Amino acid sequence: MSVERVVDLVRAGERFLVMGHRRPDADAFGSALGWAAFLRAAGKHADVYVPDALAPSLEYLRDAAVVHATLPAEARYDAAFVMDTAARALLPTPLPPRDVRGPLVVVDHHAAHDDVGDVVVRDVGACATGEVVIALGRALGVEAIPADAARPLYAAIVADTGGFRYPTTSAHTLRLGAELLDAGADPWEAAYSLFEGWEPARLRLLSAVIDTLETHLDGRLAILRVTREMLSSLGADDDMVEGLVSYGRALRGVEVAALLWEWPRAGGTSAGGTAALDTKVSLRSQGRADVSVIAVELGGGGHRGAAGAQVEASLDETARLVRKSCARLLE
Ligand SMILES: [Mn+2]
């Protein structure tokens, strides 16, 4: 059992590295902070490593631990944990080499995934990786949720359940929520930080994104778009795009919402010398359709209700691919 392998690794080691996936969201970052707190409660040393800029909505969690953007040259670890990661392409970069980090342990809850990780603890029934972290902590013998873990793990669970609303929310999820409040989490701090507190540019971006709304397949597919030109003219950035796809799903009759978002290709330039653009696709389901099927067809992955991909094609071409794939799915 992989849980026992993790317990053995932790018992046998002293120093651990804890990370989230690339451009960590609340579940990845909250789970990393939470797991580091559990490791410390078990008497171990844990360093949290996030090489990317942190999304502004997650800054409120930063005081839970020292967050390293780079690691000291002499750092060595007995194992490295990467939270909420289903794909090799989503590992943080730079990833410390194996002689620095030790074996790579993936802690996750995604149904669609690569074979990344030397040890994998994946519970596809968990509402968030944060829930898997609490189970691992208990397997380690830490029964009470450490105070430093409460706010980050509450953020992880609130974010991935859309505020305890998605069908992944179970009675167990709500009991964990109650335990996290008892341990010191603050529900309004989390809700306001994760879902509100918008900058003016983000509200302007939402308005522009809603203007791009198209529906297809008798109103069952909604497509929203974000161009680089929209972002720059509104003073908005990519972090502000996260989550806007749900406004497509809010429209009555929509079963699948897709947000297509121009994304600079890594190291890519076109013939004219301008940056080559890929299209990122965020997908959300109203409940019946499994949008991870569309994401996998486009080369990505995710969950039944929320999935995504990055496609080497223009917005228009990607929209065509999404329509085709969605038509097959909804048949
Ligand atoms: Mn997650």
Boltz pocket constraint, residues with backbone or C-beta under 6 A from the ligand:
constraints:
  - pocket:
      binder: B
      contacts: [[A, 27], [A, 28], [A, 84], [A, 109], [A, 127], [A, 128], [A, 129], [A, 160]]
      max_distance: 6.0
